[in-house]
Amino acid sequence: MLLSIVVPCFNEEEIIGRFHDHVTKELSRFEGEFEIVYVDDGSGDRTLTLLQGIADADPRARYVSFSRNFGKEAAMLAGLQHAAGDAVVIMDADLQHPPELVHRMVALHAEGYDQVIARRTRTGDRVTRTLTARAYYRAINRLVDVELVDGVGDFRLLSRRTVDAILELTEYNRFSKGLFAWVGFRTTTFEYENVVREQGRSTWTFGKLLNYGLDGLISFNNKPLRAAVYLGMMLVAVAFAYAAWIVGVALVNGVDTPGYVTLLVTVTALAGVQMVMLGLVGEYVGRIYYEVKRRPHYLVQASNAVVPGPRRASASAARDEELLRR
């Protein structure tokens, strides 16, 4: 069995050497072969130089470097495209994904699971961030067509047939957490304690997290557009009811309703609703715009890795074929 480790990197010069040493030490106990595919997402520091040195010293290490920063989604896609393993583990370079857990993932994969997901606890997170995350996942799971689990991220093992299924999803606007859930296959999850980042600071600001949350909401359903229709119908019904009430009051008491404040508030509220709905429609149209351009997800400036040819069937797929032959 060949195990591939896919590692997206962005400005990781302070920790990438220690990460490689830690991972290779842990995987030295692995019974099969392994490779590590590093993807440099247009880092502005010495990350690429260090990766080149690591690849020269260790033939099990390969790297792909982007021409600029294309984002983590593109980096994960590139890693999956260049991974040749029967199973692929995605993990971050900051050691917040403990390499010790890879053995547990491989053991569960051997039991027949196509996705083995490590779900982190929120120990050590700020209370506001924990509460916000929980509220977000409760709300989004009522809207999207797949189930998104709080604490579940990119740290997971994927079987070969799962990787191949992911690579068939070629959309430009990628939300991998939803794509992993969408392809399905046999999945199991286990928890691990949250690990503090060893070096540097997270680049996930509140604004980036908000945009990421909106991507998750829009990428896997059209319910916001349907909600806009329902909201419009509700506003029309309220307007007719209010007009009927005004006419009734005028017939009973005469015309004595200036209505300046009411009119001003109503017009302002409706204008706000229209702007929100216009922005929502614009989000969907913008995604269509990027999809029809068919631009590549990333451009490579340096690499010692090649996209593998026809891939071998995964162990789970081989077992399924054996059962069908019987």
Residue pairs with C-beta under 8 A, 6 or more apart in sequence:
1 31
1 32
1 33
1 85
1 86
1 87
1 315
2 32
2 33
2 34
2 35
2 84
2 85
2 86
3 27
3 30
3 32
3 33
3 34
3 35
3 85
3 86
3 87
3 88
3 89
3 102
3 106
4 34
4 35
4 36
4 37
4 83
4 84
4 85
4 87
4 88
4 89
5 23
5 27
5 34
5 35
5 36
5 37
5 88
5 89
5 91
5 102
6 37
6 39
6 76
6 79
6 80
6 83
6 88
6 89
6 90
6 91
7 19
7 36
7 37
7 38
7 39
7 79
7 91
7 92
7 93
8 39
8 41
8 72
8 75
8 76
8 79
8 90
8 92
8 93
9 16
9 38
9 39
9 40
9 41
9 43
9 47
9 51
9 75
9 93
10 40
10 41
10 42
10 43
10 47
10 69
10 72
10 75
10 203
11 43
11 44
11 45
11 47
11 200
12 19
12 43
12 45
12 47
12 93
12 94
12 200
13 43
13 45
13 46
13 47
13 50
14 199
14 200
15 93
15 94
15 95
15 198
15 199
15 200
16 38
16 47
16 50
16 51
16 54
16 93
17 50
17 54
18 95
18 198
19 93
19 94
19 95
20 36
20 54
20 58
20 61
22 95
22 99
23 36
23 99
23 102
24 36
24 58
24 60
26 99
26 100
26 102
26 103
27 34
27 99
27 102
29 103
30 102
30 103
30 106
34 60
34 85
35 60
35 61
35 62
35 83
35 84
35 85
36 58
36 60
36 61
36 62
37 62
37 63
37 64
37 79
37 82
37 83
37 305
38 51
38 54
38 55
38 61
38 62
38 63
38 64
38 93
39 63
39 64
39 65
39 66
39 75
39 76
39 78
39 79
39 82
40 47
40 48
40 51
40 63
40 64
40 65
40 66
41 66
41 69
41 70
41 71
41 72
41 74
41 75
42 65
42 66
42 67
42 68
42 69
42 70
43 69
48 63
48 65
48 302
51 61
51 63
51 65
52 63
52 302
52 304
54 61
54 63
55 61
55 62
55 63
55 304
62 82
62 303
62 304
62 305
63 302
63 303
63 304
63 305
64 78
64 79
64 82
64 300
64 302
64 303
64 305
65 300
65 301
65 302
65 303
66 74
66 75
66 78
66 298
66 299
66 300
66 301
67 298
67 299
67 300
67 301
68 299
70 297
70 298
70 299
72 154
73 174
73 175
73 176
73 297
74 174
74 297
74 298
75 298
76 90
76 154
76 176
77 167
77 174
77 176
77 297
77 298
78 297
78 298
78 300
79 88
79 90
80 88
80 90
80 158
80 163
80 166
80 167
81 167
81 307
82 303
82 305
82 306
82 307
82 308
83 163
83 308
84 308
84 311
85 160
86 159
86 160
86 312
86 314
86 315
87 106
87 109
87 157
87 158
87 159
87 160
87 314
87 315
88 157
88 158
88 160
88 163
89 102
89 105
89 155
89 156
89 157
89 158
90 154
90 155
90 156
90 158
91 97
91 99
91 102
91 154
91 155
92 154
92 155
94 197
94 198
94 199
94 200
95 195
95 197
95 198
96 194
96 195
96 196
96 197
97 118
97 155
97 195
98 192
98 195
101 118
101 155
101 192
102 157
104 116
104 190
105 116
105 118
105 156
105 157
106 157
108 116
108 157
108 188
108 190
109 116
109 157
109 159
109 315
109 316
110 315
112 186
112 316
112 319
113 159
113 186
113 187
113 188
113 316
114 158
114 159
114 161
114 162
114 185
114 186
114 187
114 314
114 316
115 156
115 157
115 158
115 159
115 162
115 180
115 185
115 186
115 187
115 188
116 156
116 157
116 187
116 188
116 189
116 190
117 152
117 155
117 156
117 187
117 188
117 189
117 190
118 155
118 156
118 189
118 190
118 191
118 192
119 149
119 151
119 152
119 189
119 190
119 191
119 192
120 151
120 153
120 155
120 191
120 192
120 193
120 194
120 195
121 151
121 191
121 192
121 193
121 194
122 129
122 130
122 133
122 150
122 151
122 194
123 193
123 194
124 194
124 196
125 133
125 194
133 150
134 150
136 213
137 148
137 149
137 150
140 148
140 213
140 216
140 217
141 147
141 148
143 217
143 221
143 223
143 224
144 178
144 216
144 217
144 220
144 221
144 223
145 182
145 220
145 221
146 178
146 181
146 182
146 220
147 181
148 177
148 178
148 181
148 216
149 189
151 191
152 177
152 189
153 177
154 176
154 177
156 180
158 166
158 180
159 185
159 314
159 315
159 316
159 317
160 311
160 312
160 313
160 314
160 315
160 317
161 185
161 313
161 314
161 316
161 317
162 183
162 185
162 314
164 311
165 183
165 185
166 176
166 179
166 180
166 183
169 179
169 182
169 183
171 291
172 287
172 290
172 291
172 293
172 294
172 295
172 297
173 215
173 219
173 287
173 290
173 291
174 219
174 297
175 215
175 216
175 219
175 220
177 216
178 216
178 219
178 220
182 220
186 316
204 212
214 283
217 224
218 224
218 283
218 284
218 287
222 284
224 280
225 280
225 281
225 284
228 277
228 280
228 281
231 273
231 277
232 277
235 270
235 273
246 257
246 259
249 257
250 257
313 321
